[in-house]
Amino acid sequence: MTGKNETTVAWATDIHLDHAGPEAALAFIERVRVSGATALLVGGDIATAVDVNEHLVDLADMTGMTVHFVLGNHDYYGGSVTQVRQRAGALDHPDLRWLPEVGPQELMPGLALVGHGGWGDAGIGDFAGSDVVLSDYLVIAELRTAFNEVEFTGVFGEGTPLEAELRRLGRDAADTLAPQLAEAAKTSRQVIVLTHVPPFREASWHEGRISGETWLPAFTCGAIGKLLLKVAGENPECRFTVLCGHTHGHGSARMAPNLIVHTQRAEYGRPGFVLVEAGTDAVEVLP
């Protein structure tokens, strides 16, 4: 049971409401509404560029909760990173909090929430040897520009335009999160980090195992992983819990005595969530 020094939040990721029919979407929202949670954390892959804001407004209006969210790669499908982020930043709704924009959120005294969606930044695994062609490269403007979809020669590997753009997106995520994470660590005993892309190889769960070497470049954000290890090492008195998704697999990985990562499972067409009991002494993801 949640005590006076704890709060319960709902954590949903990879809900892909564009793949869910109206009945499934409404049922998901109703389950969140009656869950007893005080807030909803949404870890990206909400919909696509054309309708992500609409779905976010519905989540806030229909659950009656504050919705803290980050964006995932699918949220940029059919648009550009720049445009989708501009629209997210311009959302004018009292119960919507886009975490990279609003900065650290105090869920309760001593418990902070920060977040950024991150990106599969080609920093972990075998990008040079990969032939994994993601839809991202074809339907997100910045990546389509960097990807030669006619002739794959020279597409993958160090120094290619695609590698440079993926690394840029990863660095941007880490650079945006860094001051917010440092601020939260100095003022809180517990910090929840909401992201989309797993920040470590050990957290890239897919079908019960860690992703293969040619998939890891797209399934991990090495830049955020390095940042997390650095800040956790500099703040041993603070505990960090990372909540991520993206790979649709489930698992946990402890990366340092005060740093643990939870990856949530997901299934297209069946949006779901789990409850997280959080306080100044512990953060527990409920089964």
C-alpha positions in Angstrom: 0.0 0.0 0.0 1.1 3.5 -0.7 1.9 5.4 2.5 2.0 9.1 3.2 5.6 9.3 1.9 4.8 7.6 -1.4 2.7 8.2 -4.5 1.4 5.9 -7.2 1.8 6.8 -10.9 0.7 5.0 -14.0 3.5 4.4 -16.6 2.6 3.7 -20.2 4.9 3.4 -23.2 4.6 2.4 -26.8 0.9 2.7 -26.7 0.6 3.4 -30.5 -2.9 4.8 -30.3 -2.9 5.1 -34.1 -2.8 1.3 -34.2 -5.5 0.9 -31.6 -9.2 1.1 -32.5 -11.4 3.5 -30.7 -12.7 0.8 -28.3 -9.2 -0.3 -27.3 -8.1 3.3 -26.8 -11.1 4.2 -24.7 -10.7 1.1 -22.6 -7.1 1.9 -22.0 -7.9 5.4 -20.9 -10.6 4.2 -18.6 -8.3 1.6 -16.9 -5.8 4.4 -16.3 -8.5 6.7 -14.9 -9.7 4.2 -12.3 -6.3 2.8 -11.5 -5.8 5.0 -8.4 -2.7 6.7 -9.9 -2.1 10.4 -9.2 -0.4 11.0 -12.6 0.3 9.4 -15.9 3.8 9.0 -17.3 3.9 8.4 -21.1 7.2 7.2 -22.5 6.8 7.9 -26.1 5.4 6.2 -29.3 2.0 7.7 -28.6 0.9 8.0 -32.2 2.4 9.8 -35.3 3.3 13.3 -36.3 -0.2 14.1 -37.6 -2.2 13.2 -34.5 0.2 12.9 -31.5 -1.0 16.2 -29.9 -4.6 15.2 -30.3 -4.1 12.0 -28.5 -2.2 13.7 -25.7 -5.0 16.1 -25.1 -7.5 13.2 -25.0 -5.3 11.4 -22.4 -5.2 14.5 -20.2 -8.9 15.3 -20.6 -10.3 11.8 -20.3 -8.1 10.6 -17.4 -8.3 13.8 -15.4 -4.6 13.4 -14.6 -1.5 15.4 -15.2 0.2 13.7 -18.1 4.0 13.9 -18.1 5.4 12.7 -21.5 8.4 12.3 -23.8 8.3 11.6 -27.5 9.4 8.4 -29.2 10.6 7.8 -32.8 7.1 6.9 -34.1 5.7 10.2 -32.9 7.8 11.8 -35.7 6.5 9.5 -38.4 5.2 11.5 -41.3 6.8 14.7 -40.1 10.1 16.2 -39.0 11.8 16.1 -35.6 11.9 19.9 -35.6 8.2 20.4 -36.4 6.9 17.8 -34.0 8.9 19.2 -31.1 7.8 22.7 -31.9 4.2 21.5 -31.7 4.8 19.7 -28.5 6.3 22.8 -27.0 3.4 24.9 -28.1 0.7 22.6 -26.5 -1.4 24.9 -24.3 -3.0 22.5 -21.8 -2.9 22.8 -18.0 -2.4 19.1 -17.5 0.2 18.3 -20.2 3.9 18.4 -19.3 6.5 17.7 -22.1 9.4 16.9 -19.9 12.4 18.2 -22.0 10.5 21.6 -22.1 9.3 21.9 -18.5 12.3 20.5 -16.7 12.3 18.6 -13.4 8.9 17.9 -11.9 8.5 17.4 -8.1 6.1 14.4 -7.7 6.5 14.8 -4.0 9.1 16.3 -1.7 12.4 14.5 -2.3 11.1 12.7 -5.5 11.7 14.3 -8.9 10.8 13.3 -12.4 12.9 14.3 -15.5 12.9 13.0 -19.0 13.8 13.0 -22.7 12.8 10.5 -25.4 16.4 10.0 -26.5 17.2 8.4 -29.8 18.7 5.2 -31.2 22.1 6.9 -31.8 24.3 4.2 -33.3 26.6 4.4 -30.3 26.2 0.8 -29.1 26.4 -2.4 -31.2 27.6 -2.9 -34.8 26.3 0.0 -36.9 28.9 -0.5 -39.6 27.9 -4.1 -40.1 24.1 -3.5 -39.9 21.7 -3.8 -42.7 18.7 -3.0 -40.6 16.6 -0.4 -42.5 14.2 1.2 -40.1 11.0 2.9 -41.2 12.5 5.9 -39.3 14.9 6.4 -42.2 12.1 6.7 -44.7 9.4 8.7 -43.0 11.2 11.2 -40.6 12.4 14.2 -42.6 15.8 14.6 -41.1 16.7 10.9 -41.4 15.2 10.6 -44.9 17.6 13.4 -46.0 20.6 11.5 -44.6 19.6 8.0 -45.9 20.2 6.8 -49.5 17.1 4.6 -50.0 18.0 3.8 -53.6 21.5 2.6 -53.1 22.4 1.2 -49.6 26.2 1.3 -50.3 27.8 3.7 -47.7 24.6 4.2 -45.8 25.8 2.5 -42.6 29.1 3.0 -40.8 31.2 5.6 -39.3 31.3 9.0 -41.1 28.2 8.4 -43.1 25.4 11.1 -43.2 23.0 8.8 -41.5 25.5 8.0 -38.6 26.2 11.7 -38.2 22.5 12.5 -37.9 21.8 9.7 -35.4 24.7 10.7 -33.3 23.6 14.4 -33.4 20.1 13.4 -32.2 21.6 11.3 -29.3 23.9 14.1 -28.3 21.1 16.6 -28.4 19.0 14.4 -26.1 21.9 14.0 -23.6 22.7 17.7 -23.7 19.1 18.7 -23.0 18.7 16.2 -20.2 22.1 16.9 -18.5 21.3 20.1 -16.6 17.9 18.9 -15.6 19.2 15.6 -14.3 22.0 17.4 -12.4 19.5 19.8 -10.8 17.1 17.0 -9.8 20.0 15.0 -8.3 21.0 17.9 -6.0 17.5 18.5 -4.6 16.0 14.9 -4.4 16.7 11.6 -2.8 15.0 9.7 -5.7 14.9 10.7 -9.4 12.8 9.0 -12.0 14.1 9.4 -15.5 11.4 8.8 -18.2 12.8 8.0 -21.6 11.8 6.1 -24.7 15.0 4.4 -26.0 16.9 2.1 -23.6 20.1 3.9 -22.6 22.1 0.7 -22.2 22.7 -2.6 -24.0 21.6 -4.4 -20.9 18.2 -2.7 -21.0 17.4 -3.4 -24.7 15.1 -6.3 -24.1 13.3 -8.0 -27.0 11.4 -11.3 -26.9 13.1 -12.3 -23.6 16.7 -11.5 -24.6 19.0 -8.6 -25.3 18.8 -7.3 -28.8 21.4 -8.5 -31.4 24.5 -6.4 -32.3 23.0 -5.1 -35.6 19.8 -4.0 -33.9 21.4 -2.3 -30.8 22.5 0.8 -32.7 18.7 1.6 -33.3 17.6 0.2 -29.9 19.9 2.1 -27.5 20.8 5.7 -26.8 24.5 5.5 -25.8 24.7 9.2 -25.1 22.1 9.2 -22.4 23.6 6.0 -21.0 26.9 7.7 -20.5 25.2 10.7 -18.9 23.3 8.6 -16.5 26.4 6.7 -15.3 28.3 10.0 -14.9 25.5 11.7 -12.8 24.8 8.6 -10.8 28.6 8.3 -9.9 28.7 12.0 -8.9 25.6 11.7 -6.7 25.9 8.4 -4.8 23.4 9.6 -2.2 20.7 9.9 -4.8 18.9 6.9 -6.4 18.0 6.9 -10.1 15.2 4.8 -11.7 15.0 4.8 -15.5 11.7 3.9 -17.2 12.0 3.1 -20.9 10.4 1.2 -23.7 10.9 1.2 -27.5 12.0 -2.5 -27.9 8.5 -3.8 -26.8 10.3 -6.3 -24.4 10.3 -6.5 -20.6 13.3 -6.6 -18.2 15.4 -4.8 -15.7 19.1 -4.0 -15.4 21.0 -2.6 -12.5 23.8 -0.5 -13.9 25.2 0.9 -10.7 24.3 0.6 -7.0 22.1 3.6 -7.3 20.9 3.2 -10.9 18.4 0.8 -12.2 16.6 0.6 -15.6 13.2 -0.9 -16.2 12.0 -1.6 -19.8 8.3 -2.2 -20.3 6.7 -4.6 -22.7 4.3 -3.4 -25.4 2.0 -4.9 -28.1 0.6 -3.1 -31.1 -3.1 -2.6 -30.9 -3.2 -3.3 -27.1 -2.1 -0.2 -25.2 -1.3 -0.9 -21.6 0.3 0.5 -18.5 1.8 -0.5 -15.2 1.7 1.1 -11.8 4.8 2.5 -10.1 4.9 3.1 -6.4 7.4 5.8 -5.7 8.7 7.6 -2.7 11.9 9.1 -1.2 13.1 5.7 -0.1 12.2 3.5 -3.1 10.7 3.3 -6.5 8.9 0.0 -7.3 7.4 -1.0 -10.6 4.4 -3.3 -9.8 3.8 -6.5 -11.8 
